[in-house]
Amino acid sequence: MSSFSERLRKRRLSLTFAALAAVSAVVLMASYAAHGVHGQSKANDSSDATPLTVPNTTVAPNNFVKIAKAVGPAVVNINTRTLPKQTANGRRGIPGGHAQGRMMPMPGNPEDGDQGDGGDGQGPDQNFQDFFNRFFGGQAPGGPNGQGDQAQERDSLGSGFIVDPKGYILTNDHVVDGADEIYVKLSTDPDTSDLGRKARVIGVDKATDLAVIKIDTDKPLPTVKLGNSDNAEVGEWVIAIGSPFALSKTVTAGIISAKNRTIEPGASGQFQHFIQTDAAINPGNSGGPLVNMNGEVIGVNTAIFTQSSGYQGIGFAMPSNTVAQVYNDLISPSHKVVRGSIGISFREGLSSSVGRVYGFNHGVMVQEVKPGGPADKAGIKIRDIIVSIDGREIKNGDDLVADIASRRPGTTIRLGFVRDGKQETATVVVGDRDKIFADQLGENSQSPSDNGVSSEAKLGITVREVSPQMADKMGTGGMLILSVRPGSFADQQGLAPGLAITRINKQPTATKSQFDSVVAGLHSGQDVVFEVMDPKHPEDGINVLGGTLQ
């Protein structure tokens, strides 16, 4: 046994020596490689290397270079800040944003358009996302369940471009929506931690997701040149300029992939017919320009289709022809877009069999008539088929909506329609879409610009009358708070957007005139007490808030 153990020990020793010999051989080979044949160190000589030189050559600038230099100075970086708000029950919270920031199907169409089939937010449409509420922080304010950290301050980033040397800037509504503070940084401003110049909102149009903001300037600013989006062709080169992921002055190029692209069904997409492009646009590009090879802006970059929260080659820009119309309305004295309506609803994309049975191959079948609306007053009925306006043939629902929406309220039109197989006509007076469908368009159908200056100056709030439906639910009229200026008297007392003021100092404020009259009589040093309600929870009753006006 002992002899066996001895042999095993000797065998292990021999294997160990063999391994050491192999390692030594490797070391020696490495040493010879690093030294001369006689074991002396080899000199690290690079005297035969040729130094590199930078040639004094230039590449002739192409159109992309020229356009970027021409348009870039008018493209701006936009920063917004949303501050925590003090709610009526004493809790601090942030006004809610768009759920997940996605462009989701919306049930029903409350205005001269496709009633739609509803939608549960699933399927391909869930991949359409706007640039802000989805990408920054990964989810909308309020978290996945609408709660989130309600005491947290939120910041967002976007783009815009100057269209008037006096400081008027076009961007997306979702860039500035709900922001308490808006800052603009010009291309010539230094890249420092400073947010930039303070801006104010001139007007917004949620139907097209466009906004006009303004900065004060003591000298003319560089502007873009507007192009005609109707003349743009699929396959044309285009350039996107903006601040993706806070990387300002970024230029990307692509082509126009498609035109007249609608990405949201029903009322939500009724006035949104986009230019589709594969120019790389990402979070932060929102509100920036899409430029053609003439250096003209033909669109406002608004949305992307993505399954990865980033660029996947499909972006959408609001056409410049639509942008120009909206801009002109927003800088008007009313600061709002007024669209015509005749007070009907219809369904888009009916089966061809419906047309054959009802005897029409073009036009729109009326499926709802708003009681007391223009069409109702003119005698239009359900199942009538509208085929012409002022003698011009109506092809489909988009054609009908575009024609009527472009007309001012009070305009008279001659409507051609088919009823029971017979051609008939009716004279219809076009109405105001927002007023006709105020109940269906929701609480945001009126522009914040309708508010009195006195309430903003004295109290720091903007308001509008609650809708009739909301008043019925509350059991009283009131003024719905749309915004609260941070640090203002209203903010200090705990007023917040979404609350309704029913009385001030025991005086009713059920109407705009009542509210303006009460506010006009308030003065510095006076005690001001608000009676407010939460319209979403009227069962909670009245909350009384107040303080001394400074």
FIMI-52421 format. One record per residue (C-alpha): residue in one letter; residue number from 1; x, y, z. Coordinates in Angstrom, 3 decimals, decimal comma. Example, Ala and Ser with C-alpha at 12.3 -4.5 7.8 and 13.67 -1.06 7.14 Angstrom:
(A 1 (12,300 -4,500 7,800))
(S 2 (13,670 -1,060 7,140))
//
This chain:
(M 1 (0,000 0,000 0,000))
(S 2 (2,824 2,328 0,924))
(S 3 (4,685 1,565 -2,310))
(F 4 (1,530 2,405 -4,257))
(S 5 (1,214 5,729 -2,443))
(E 6 (4,858 6,476 -3,146))
(R 7 (4,413 5,795 -6,852))
(L 8 (1,303 8,039 -6,918))
(R 9 (3,262 10,833 -5,202))
(K 10 (6,126 10,580 -7,687))
(R 11 (3,672 10,621 -10,611))
(R 12 (2,062 13,851 -9,321))
(L 13 (5,489 15,461 -8,919))
(S 14 (6,469 14,560 -12,471))
(L 15 (3,232 16,072 -13,840))
(T 16 (3,853 19,245 -11,840))
(F 17 (7,406 19,575 -13,193))
(A 18 (6,111 19,031 -16,738))
(A 19 (3,566 21,826 -16,286))
(L 20 (6,216 24,166 -14,930))
(A 21 (8,467 23,373 -17,859))
(A 22 (5,695 24,245 -20,290))
(V 23 (5,060 27,569 -18,561))
(S 24 (8,769 28,353 -18,598))
(A 25 (8,893 27,667 -22,327))
(V 26 (6,070 30,115 -22,956))
(V 27 (7,789 32,771 -20,845))
(L 28 (11,064 32,264 -22,686))
(M 29 (9,349 32,540 -26,080))
(A 30 (7,731 35,817 -24,995))
(S 31 (11,080 37,054 -23,756))
(Y 32 (12,786 36,241 -27,041))
(A 33 (10,018 38,007 -28,911))
(A 34 (10,659 41,161 -26,887))
(H 35 (14,454 41,002 -27,026))
(G 36 (17,155 40,542 -29,617))
(V 37 (18,658 37,146 -30,408))
(H 38 (21,405 37,783 -27,860))
(G 39 (18,909 38,650 -25,120))
(Q 40 (19,397 42,392 -25,315))
(S 41 (16,395 44,850 -25,293))
(K 42 (15,188 45,886 -28,791))
(A 43 (14,976 49,692 -29,359))
(N 44 (11,398 51,157 -29,736))
(D 45 (12,342 53,045 -32,905))
(S 46 (9,570 54,857 -34,923))
(S 47 (11,828 57,149 -36,914))
(D 48 (10,568 55,608 -40,146))
(A 49 (6,871 56,527 -39,417))
(T 50 (5,325 59,295 -41,503))
(P 51 (3,345 61,955 -39,536))
(L 52 (-0,292 62,541 -40,493))
(T 53 (-1,296 65,896 -41,938))
(V 54 (-4,757 67,452 -42,256))
(P 55 (-5,392 68,482 -45,858))
(N 56 (-6,709 71,965 -46,536))
(T 57 (-9,630 70,757 -48,644))
(T 58 (-13,362 71,394 -48,407))
(V 59 (-16,478 69,649 -49,627))
(A 60 (-18,849 71,781 -51,643))
(P 61 (-21,926 72,373 -49,475))
(N 62 (-25,010 70,474 -50,590))
(N 63 (-28,611 71,605 -50,194))
(F 64 (-28,877 70,060 -46,741))
(V 65 (-26,033 72,244 -45,489))
(K 66 (-27,478 75,381 -47,026))
(I 67 (-30,964 74,712 -45,637))
(A 68 (-29,695 73,890 -42,142))
(K 69 (-27,757 77,168 -42,051))
(A 70 (-30,725 79,154 -43,340))
(V 71 (-33,467 77,651 -41,162))
(G 72 (-31,510 76,700 -38,031))
(P 73 (-31,340 80,193 -36,470))
(A 74 (-35,158 80,364 -36,333))
(V 75 (-35,566 76,996 -34,573))
(V 76 (-35,847 77,250 -30,789))
(N 77 (-35,569 75,007 -27,773))
(I 78 (-38,600 75,043 -25,456))
(N 79 (-38,482 74,091 -21,774))
(T 80 (-41,613 73,906 -19,647))
(R 81 (-42,116 73,462 -15,939))
(T 82 (-45,201 72,208 -14,144))
(L 83 (-45,307 72,927 -10,434))
(P 84 (-47,190 71,019 -7,734))
(K 85 (-50,596 72,492 -6,985))
(Q 86 (-52,436 72,858 -3,691))
(T 87 (-55,822 71,198 -3,979))
(A 88 (-58,917 72,246 -2,086))
(N 89 (-58,577 69,404 0,412))
(G 90 (-55,077 70,513 1,350))
(R 91 (-53,190 67,857 -0,626))
(R 92 (-50,598 68,932 -3,152))
(G 93 (-50,895 67,483 -6,599))
(I 94 (-50,020 67,903 -10,249))
(P 95 (-52,681 68,396 -12,915))
(G 96 (-53,164 65,179 -14,848))
(G 97 (-51,673 64,720 -18,315))
(H 98 (-52,573 62,590 -21,302))
(A 99 (-52,895 58,960 -20,308))
(Q 100 (-49,586 57,442 -21,308))
(G 101 (-49,325 60,159 -23,966))
(R 102 (-50,609 57,765 -26,610))
(M 103 (-52,821 58,653 -29,488))
(M 104 (-55,679 56,311 -28,699))
(P 105 (-58,924 55,610 -30,558))
(M 106 (-61,779 57,710 -29,212))
(P 107 (-65,419 56,574 -29,212))
(G 108 (-67,888 58,680 -31,122))
(N 109 (-67,498 61,792 -33,221))
(P 110 (-69,360 64,839 -31,947))
(E 111 (-69,140 66,977 -35,052))
(D 112 (-69,807 66,507 -38,743))
(G 113 (-67,620 63,434 -38,791))
(D 114 (-67,056 59,732 -38,258))
(Q 115 (-68,830 58,452 -35,172))
(G 116 (-66,272 55,702 -34,972))
(D 117 (-66,557 52,308 -33,380))
(G 118 (-65,057 53,176 -30,035))
(G 119 (-61,902 51,374 -28,974))
(D 120 (-60,244 49,850 -25,985))
(G 121 (-56,799 51,261 -26,617))
(Q 122 (-55,368 47,961 -27,822))
(G 123 (-53,980 46,965 -31,184))
(P 124 (-51,616 48,960 -33,402))
(D 125 (-52,989 52,330 -32,356))
(Q 126 (-51,451 52,008 -28,911))
(N 127 (-48,050 52,543 -30,528))
(F 128 (-48,814 56,114 -31,594))
(Q 129 (-47,221 58,287 -28,961))
(D 130 (-46,671 61,975 -28,527))
(F 131 (-43,210 63,181 -27,648))
(F 132 (-43,662 64,417 -24,119))
(N 133 (-46,091 62,739 -21,790))
(R 134 (-44,919 59,288 -22,781))
(F 135 (-41,180 59,530 -23,255))
(F 136 (-39,922 61,683 -20,401))
(G 137 (-40,154 59,596 -17,248))
(G 138 (-41,579 56,632 -19,156))
(Q 139 (-45,180 57,354 -18,230))
(A 140 (-47,688 60,118 -17,925))
(P 141 (-47,897 62,316 -14,848))
(G 142 (-49,755 60,484 -12,148))
(G 143 (-48,143 57,131 -12,826))
(P 144 (-49,707 54,043 -14,326))
(N 145 (-52,731 54,279 -12,087))
(G 146 (-53,174 58,009 -12,317))
(Q 147 (-51,595 58,630 -8,926))
(G 148 (-47,809 58,958 -8,883))
(D 149 (-45,744 61,366 -6,834))
(Q 150 (-48,116 64,299 -6,591))
(A 151 (-45,610 66,570 -4,893))
(Q 152 (-43,040 66,275 -7,664))
(E 153 (-42,178 69,117 -10,002))
(R 154 (-42,174 68,101 -13,697))
(D 155 (-40,041 69,450 -16,539))
(S 156 (-40,450 68,818 -20,261))
(L 157 (-38,513 69,673 -23,362))
(G 158 (-39,526 70,414 -26,942))
(S 159 (-38,951 72,496 -30,029))
(G 160 (-40,563 75,342 -31,939))
(F 161 (-39,796 77,865 -34,657))
(I 162 (-40,118 81,621 -34,998))
(V 163 (-42,640 82,806 -37,586))
(D 164 (-42,709 86,514 -36,727))
(P 165 (-39,642 88,666 -35,950))
(K 166 (-41,568 90,162 -33,009))
(G 167 (-41,161 86,862 -31,157))
(Y 168 (-44,179 84,750 -32,144))
(I 169 (-43,378 81,039 -32,125))
(L 170 (-45,247 77,974 -33,392))
(T 171 (-45,074 74,680 -31,507))
(N 172 (-47,323 71,805 -30,422))
(D 173 (-50,055 72,230 -27,851))
(H 174 (-48,808 69,159 -25,970))
(V 175 (-45,437 70,886 -25,568))
(V 176 (-46,936 73,657 -23,421))
(D 177 (-50,145 72,005 -22,202))
(G 178 (-50,528 72,368 -18,435))
(A 179 (-47,194 74,160 -18,025))
(D 180 (-46,846 76,804 -15,318))
(E 181 (-43,642 78,196 -16,776))
(I 182 (-42,461 78,231 -20,397))
(Y 183 (-38,919 79,119 -21,441))
(V 184 (-37,487 79,573 -24,928))
(K 185 (-33,829 79,352 -25,834))
(L 186 (-32,718 80,747 -29,185))
(S 187 (-30,017 79,140 -31,310))
(T 188 (-27,763 82,099 -30,492))
(D 189 (-28,250 81,843 -26,730))
(P 190 (-25,314 80,299 -24,815))
(D 191 (-25,512 76,630 -23,855))
(T 192 (-25,675 77,136 -20,110))
(S 193 (-27,892 75,869 -17,352))
(D 194 (-30,097 78,921 -17,838))
(L 195 (-33,522 77,854 -19,135))
(G 196 (-33,836 80,802 -21,504))
(R 197 (-36,367 83,557 -22,067))
(K 198 (-39,785 83,530 -20,412))
(A 199 (-42,627 82,909 -22,884))
(R 200 (-46,390 83,218 -22,673))
(V 201 (-49,156 81,361 -24,490))
(I 202 (-51,048 83,360 -27,115))
(G 203 (-53,481 80,605 -28,030))
(V 204 (-53,820 76,849 -28,455))
(D 205 (-55,870 74,561 -30,690))
(K 206 (-56,248 71,072 -29,284))
(A 207 (-57,968 69,767 -32,401))
(T 208 (-54,722 70,152 -34,375))
(D 209 (-52,330 70,018 -31,393))
(L 210 (-50,893 73,432 -32,263))
(A 211 (-49,947 76,369 -30,056))
(V 212 (-48,636 79,900 -30,497))
(I 213 (-46,346 81,318 -27,814))
(K 214 (-44,461 84,609 -27,639))
(I 215 (-41,236 85,918 -26,160))
(D 216 (-40,368 89,592 -25,704))
(T 217 (-37,499 90,882 -27,811))
(D 218 (-35,835 94,240 -28,317))
(K 219 (-34,682 93,405 -31,844))
(P 220 (-36,125 91,487 -34,822))
(L 221 (-35,612 87,739 -34,628))
(P 222 (-34,825 85,363 -37,518))
(T 223 (-37,876 83,620 -38,958))
(V 224 (-38,636 80,591 -41,116))
(K 225 (-40,125 80,716 -44,584))
(L 226 (-43,487 78,949 -44,870))
(G 227 (-44,133 76,535 -47,745))
(N 228 (-47,243 75,108 -49,428))
(S 229 (-47,800 71,600 -48,075))
(D 230 (-50,396 70,845 -50,751))
(N 231 (-47,632 71,005 -53,365))
(A 232 (-45,395 68,526 -51,517))
(E 233 (-44,987 65,142 -53,191))
(V 234 (-44,375 61,674 -51,795))
(G 235 (-40,685 60,850 -52,231))
(E 236 (-39,438 64,435 -51,791))
(W 237 (-36,459 65,044 -49,518))
(V 238 (-37,265 66,776 -46,218))
(I 239 (-35,285 67,878 -43,162))
(A 240 (-36,348 67,825 -39,501))
(I 241 (-34,716 70,288 -37,104))
(G 242 (-35,145 70,318 -33,342))
(S 243 (-33,877 69,209 -29,940))
(P 244 (-34,261 65,430 -29,644))
(F 245 (-33,302 64,185 -26,176))
(A 246 (-32,229 67,773 -25,315))
(L 247 (-29,644 67,751 -28,128))
(S 248 (-30,401 71,165 -29,581))
(K 249 (-29,773 72,171 -33,206))
(T 250 (-30,065 68,574 -34,414))
(V 251 (-30,671 68,112 -38,158))
(T 252 (-31,944 64,879 -39,718))
(A 253 (-33,035 64,084 -43,266))
(G 254 (-35,500 61,744 -44,949))
(I 255 (-38,305 61,740 -47,460))
(I 256 (-42,050 62,296 -47,458))
(S 257 (-43,414 58,780 -47,052))
(A 258 (-47,121 59,592 -47,394))
(K 259 (-49,618 62,456 -47,238))
(N 260 (-53,047 62,992 -45,702))
(R 261 (-52,368 60,351 -43,073))
(T 262 (-54,973 60,093 -40,276))
(I 263 (-53,686 58,208 -37,247))
(E 264 (-56,597 58,672 -34,846))
(P 265 (-60,121 57,601 -35,749))
(G 266 (-63,207 59,651 -34,974))
(A 267 (-63,328 63,196 -33,650))
(S 268 (-59,801 63,096 -32,222))
(G 269 (-58,282 62,827 -35,674))
(Q 270 (-60,883 64,773 -37,576))
(F 271 (-58,658 67,785 -38,196))
(Q 272 (-55,361 65,899 -38,094))
(H 273 (-54,270 64,805 -41,552))
(F 274 (-50,511 64,438 -41,366))
(I 275 (-47,497 64,324 -43,623))
(Q 276 (-45,704 61,046 -42,914))
(T 277 (-41,898 61,071 -43,043))
(D 278 (-38,951 58,817 -42,295))
(A 279 (-36,711 61,719 -41,260))
(A 280 (-35,441 60,773 -37,801))
(I 281 (-37,552 62,545 -35,178))
(N 282 (-37,456 61,652 -31,505))
(P 283 (-38,579 62,943 -28,098))
(G 284 (-37,796 66,649 -28,054))
(N 285 (-38,344 67,165 -31,798))
(S 286 (-42,011 67,800 -31,095))
(G 287 (-43,052 71,242 -32,329))
(G 288 (-40,026 71,617 -34,603))
(P 289 (-40,199 72,247 -38,363))
(L 290 (-40,250 69,821 -41,269))
(V 291 (-38,488 71,605 -44,135))
(N 292 (-38,470 70,975 -47,892))
(M 293 (-35,561 71,427 -50,291))
(N 294 (-36,536 75,047 -50,897))
(G 295 (-35,847 75,743 -47,231))
(E 296 (-39,585 76,178 -46,596))
(V 297 (-41,422 74,778 -43,584))
(I 298 (-44,132 72,396 -44,789))
(G 299 (-45,023 70,838 -41,445))
(V 300 (-44,806 70,832 -37,649))
(N 301 (-43,354 67,580 -36,278))
(T 302 (-45,999 66,206 -33,944))
(A 303 (-45,968 62,443 -33,393))
(I 304 (-44,217 59,172 -34,157))
(F 305 (-45,239 55,558 -34,462))
(T 306 (-43,054 53,461 -32,196))
(Q 307 (-42,928 50,187 -30,316))
(S 308 (-39,670 51,074 -28,591))
(S 309 (-40,257 54,667 -27,392))
(G 310 (-37,818 55,879 -30,030))
(Y 311 (-37,376 56,477 -33,734))
(Q 312 (-38,534 53,645 -35,999))
(G 313 (-38,768 55,449 -39,309))
(I 314 (-42,367 56,680 -39,082))
(G 315 (-43,055 60,262 -38,029))
(F 316 (-45,941 62,660 -38,580))
(A 317 (-46,022 66,408 -39,183))
(M 318 (-49,045 68,721 -39,287))
(P 319 (-49,138 70,260 -42,813))
(S 320 (-48,184 73,914 -43,125))
(N 321 (-51,422 74,858 -44,888))
(T 322 (-53,384 73,729 -41,830))
(V 323 (-50,825 75,371 -39,544))
(A 324 (-51,185 78,749 -41,273))
(Q 325 (-54,978 78,749 -40,911))
(V 326 (-54,793 77,828 -37,232))
(Y 327 (-52,031 80,375 -36,528))
(N 328 (-54,030 83,218 -38,081))
(D 329 (-56,993 82,390 -35,858))
(L 330 (-54,869 82,081 -32,719))
(I 331 (-53,285 85,534 -33,158))
(S 332 (-56,694 87,119 -33,812))
(P 333 (-58,431 89,065 -31,007))
(S 334 (-60,394 85,956 -29,957))
(H 335 (-57,211 83,826 -29,751))
(K 336 (-59,163 80,730 -30,703))
(V 337 (-59,965 78,685 -33,786))
(V 338 (-63,591 78,950 -34,846))
(R 339 (-64,856 76,078 -37,000))
(G 340 (-68,161 75,781 -38,758))
(S 341 (-70,638 72,968 -38,209))
(I 342 (-74,146 72,054 -39,299))
(G 343 (-74,789 69,792 -36,301))
(I 344 (-74,800 66,282 -37,746))
(S 345 (-72,859 63,086 -37,156))
(F 346 (-72,138 60,275 -39,570))
(R 347 (-70,091 57,115 -39,892))
(E 348 (-67,113 56,966 -42,204))
(G 349 (-66,197 53,881 -44,232))
(L 350 (-69,646 52,382 -44,772))
(S 351 (-69,818 49,177 -46,749))
(S 352 (-70,415 49,545 -50,496))
(S 353 (-73,531 47,427 -50,015))
(V 354 (-75,026 50,277 -47,945))
(G 355 (-74,546 52,629 -50,868))
(R 356 (-76,148 50,217 -53,291))
(V 357 (-79,185 49,629 -51,092))
(Y 358 (-79,679 53,330 -50,331))
(G 359 (-78,841 54,425 -53,846))
(F 360 (-75,666 56,534 -53,566))
(N 361 (-72,014 56,135 -54,561))
(H 362 (-70,651 59,318 -53,012))
(G 363 (-71,586 61,623 -50,170))
(V 364 (-72,337 61,142 -46,484))
(M 365 (-75,252 59,403 -44,764))
(V 366 (-76,576 61,344 -41,761))
(Q 367 (-76,812 59,153 -38,672))
(E 368 (-77,532 61,794 -36,047))
(V 369 (-78,949 65,310 -36,128))
(K 370 (-78,200 67,594 -33,206))
(P 371 (-81,535 68,857 -31,821))
(G 372 (-81,857 72,597 -32,405))
(G 373 (-78,725 72,654 -34,556))
(P 374 (-78,435 74,186 -38,052))
(A 375 (-79,229 70,940 -39,891))
(D 376 (-82,214 70,262 -37,649))
(K 377 (-83,585 73,755 -38,282))
(A 378 (-83,138 73,237 -42,023))
(G 379 (-85,110 69,990 -41,969))
(I 380 (-82,262 67,510 -42,434))
(K 381 (-83,143 64,063 -41,069))
(I 382 (-81,431 60,817 -40,161))
(R 383 (-80,680 58,635 -43,255))
(D 384 (-80,517 61,675 -45,552))
(I 385 (-77,495 61,425 -47,840))
(I 386 (-75,611 64,713 -48,260))
(V 387 (-74,167 64,772 -51,767))
(S 388 (-73,266 68,414 -52,439))
(I 389 (-72,561 71,844 -50,925))
(D 390 (-73,349 74,880 -53,055))
(G 391 (-73,434 72,625 -56,093))
(R 392 (-70,020 71,038 -55,462))
(E 393 (-70,042 67,269 -55,177))
(I 394 (-69,131 65,859 -51,750))
(K 395 (-66,888 62,822 -52,049))
(N 396 (-66,767 61,582 -48,449))
(G 397 (-66,823 62,580 -44,806))
(D 398 (-63,388 64,227 -44,833))
(D 399 (-64,494 66,346 -47,770))
(L 400 (-67,672 67,402 -45,959))
(V 401 (-65,885 68,248 -42,714))
(A 402 (-63,130 70,220 -44,448))
(D 403 (-65,664 72,313 -46,370))
(I 404 (-68,022 73,121 -43,512))
(A 405 (-65,331 73,575 -40,836))
(S 406 (-63,595 76,196 -42,982))
(R 407 (-66,738 78,349 -43,136))
(R 408 (-67,462 81,029 -40,580))
(P 409 (-70,547 80,735 -38,368))
(G 410 (-73,446 82,610 -39,931))
(T 411 (-72,496 81,600 -43,467))
(T 412 (-75,387 80,271 -45,551))
(I 413 (-74,883 77,164 -47,682))
(R 414 (-77,063 75,233 -50,101))
(L 415 (-77,038 71,585 -49,072))
(G 416 (-77,884 68,956 -51,679))
(F 417 (-79,126 65,645 -50,290))
(V 418 (-80,984 62,474 -51,275))
(R 419 (-84,037 61,328 -49,310))
(D 420 (-85,895 58,174 -50,241))
(G 421 (-84,215 58,200 -53,632))
(K 422 (-85,231 61,786 -54,419))
(Q 423 (-82,812 64,669 -54,894))
(E 424 (-83,585 67,615 -52,602))
(T 425 (-81,929 70,803 -51,362))
(A 426 (-81,996 72,805 -48,146))
(T 427 (-80,584 76,152 -47,041))
(V 428 (-78,485 75,772 -43,893))
(V 429 (-76,892 78,478 -41,755))
(V 430 (-73,507 77,246 -40,521))
(G 431 (-73,059 77,338 -36,741))
(D 432 (-70,108 77,373 -34,327))
(R 433 (-68,846 73,823 -33,816))
(D 434 (-67,721 74,427 -30,224))
(K 435 (-71,106 75,800 -29,211))
(I 436 (-73,164 73,180 -31,008))
(F 437 (-71,229 70,269 -29,543))
(A 438 (-70,050 71,826 -26,267))
(D 439 (-71,432 68,904 -24,254))
(Q 440 (-69,680 66,277 -26,384))
(L 441 (-66,408 68,101 -26,968))
(G 442 (-65,776 68,203 -23,229))
(E 443 (-64,575 70,791 -20,784))
(N 444 (-61,735 71,990 -23,026))
(S 445 (-63,949 73,013 -25,945))
(Q 446 (-63,499 76,665 -25,023))
(S 447 (-60,189 78,421 -25,133))
(P 448 (-58,553 79,689 -21,948))
(S 449 (-58,167 82,954 -23,821))
(D 450 (-61,883 83,640 -23,223))
(N 451 (-61,106 84,533 -19,626))
(G 452 (-61,221 88,021 -18,154))
(V 453 (-57,969 89,876 -17,703))
(S 454 (-59,045 91,038 -14,252))
(S 455 (-59,090 87,535 -12,756))
(E 456 (-55,614 86,816 -14,103))
(A 457 (-54,170 90,109 -12,877))
(K 458 (-55,821 90,215 -9,458))
(L 459 (-56,172 86,573 -8,499))
(G 460 (-53,774 84,720 -10,780))
(I 461 (-56,358 82,424 -12,349))
(T 462 (-58,035 81,885 -15,708))
(V 463 (-61,586 80,579 -15,745))
(R 464 (-64,603 79,819 -17,893))
(E 465 (-68,221 78,933 -17,227))
(V 466 (-68,904 75,302 -16,365))
(S 467 (-70,835 73,383 -19,001))
(P 468 (-74,612 72,955 -18,553))
(Q 469 (-74,071 69,246 -17,911))
(M 470 (-71,510 70,020 -15,218))
(A 471 (-73,828 72,609 -13,640))
(D 472 (-76,639 70,033 -13,502))
(K 473 (-74,303 67,573 -11,817))
(M 474 (-73,156 70,178 -9,289))
(G 475 (-76,603 71,610 -8,703))
(T 476 (-75,295 75,105 -9,342))
(G 477 (-73,417 77,160 -11,900))
(G 478 (-69,863 78,351 -11,468))
(M 479 (-66,552 79,241 -13,047))
(L 480 (-64,224 76,371 -13,855))
(I 481 (-60,565 77,134 -13,039))
(L 482 (-58,372 76,436 -16,072))
(S 483 (-54,985 77,588 -14,745))
(V 484 (-53,424 79,023 -11,598))
(R 485 (-50,306 81,196 -11,696))
(P 486 (-47,657 79,872 -9,285))
(G 487 (-47,240 82,082 -6,230))
(S 488 (-50,394 84,071 -6,977))
(F 489 (-53,123 84,897 -4,455))
(A 490 (-55,277 82,044 -5,771))
(D 491 (-52,367 79,595 -5,535))
(Q 492 (-51,676 80,653 -1,951))
(Q 493 (-55,304 80,011 -0,999))
(G 494 (-55,264 76,496 -2,448))
(L 495 (-57,228 77,014 -5,660))
(A 496 (-56,307 74,555 -8,408))
(P 497 (-57,266 73,782 -12,017))
(G 498 (-60,400 71,658 -12,231))
(L 499 (-62,175 73,235 -9,271))
(A 500 (-65,280 75,376 -9,799))
(I 501 (-65,806 78,704 -8,025))
(T 502 (-69,495 79,032 -7,153))
(R 503 (-69,317 82,162 -4,955))
(I 504 (-66,843 84,903 -4,012))
(N 505 (-67,551 86,769 -0,767))
(K 506 (-71,028 85,181 -0,695))
(Q 507 (-71,866 86,601 -4,131))
(P 508 (-72,800 84,033 -6,857))
(T 509 (-70,421 83,545 -9,767))
(A 510 (-72,560 81,265 -11,899))
(T 511 (-71,931 83,248 -15,089))
(K 512 (-68,970 85,022 -16,634))
(S 513 (-70,578 88,430 -16,175))
(Q 514 (-71,272 87,736 -12,485))
(F 515 (-67,713 86,558 -11,931))
(D 516 (-66,162 89,532 -13,731))
(S 517 (-68,352 91,947 -11,796))
(V 518 (-67,360 90,475 -8,427))
(V 519 (-63,646 90,341 -9,284))
(A 520 (-63,692 93,905 -10,604))
(G 521 (-64,870 95,099 -7,183))
(L 522 (-62,057 93,404 -5,248))
(H 523 (-59,233 95,579 -3,953))
(S 524 (-55,940 95,242 -2,096))
(G 525 (-56,320 94,668 1,660))
(Q 526 (-59,778 93,141 1,271))
(D 527 (-60,701 89,711 2,629))
(V 528 (-61,584 87,418 -0,267))
(V 529 (-63,376 84,117 0,387))
(F 530 (-64,060 81,524 -2,332))
(E 531 (-66,707 78,821 -2,237))
(V 532 (-65,451 76,025 -4,485))
(M 533 (-66,626 72,584 -5,574))
(D 534 (-64,962 69,670 -7,287))
(P 535 (-67,235 69,059 -10,310))
(K 536 (-66,065 65,455 -10,506))
(H 537 (-67,097 64,844 -6,908))
(P 538 (-70,003 67,192 -6,161))
(E 539 (-71,057 64,867 -3,351))
(D 540 (-68,121 66,270 -1,334))
(G 541 (-69,996 69,569 -1,136))
(I 542 (-68,651 73,116 -0,775))
(N 543 (-65,140 73,938 0,394))
(V 544 (-64,448 77,470 1,684))
(L 545 (-61,007 79,012 1,034))
(G 546 (-59,849 82,567 1,554))
(G 547 (-57,337 85,162 2,619))
(T 548 (-56,502 88,853 2,448))
(L 549 (-55,792 90,170 -1,036))
(Q 550 (-52,418 91,905 -1,211))
//
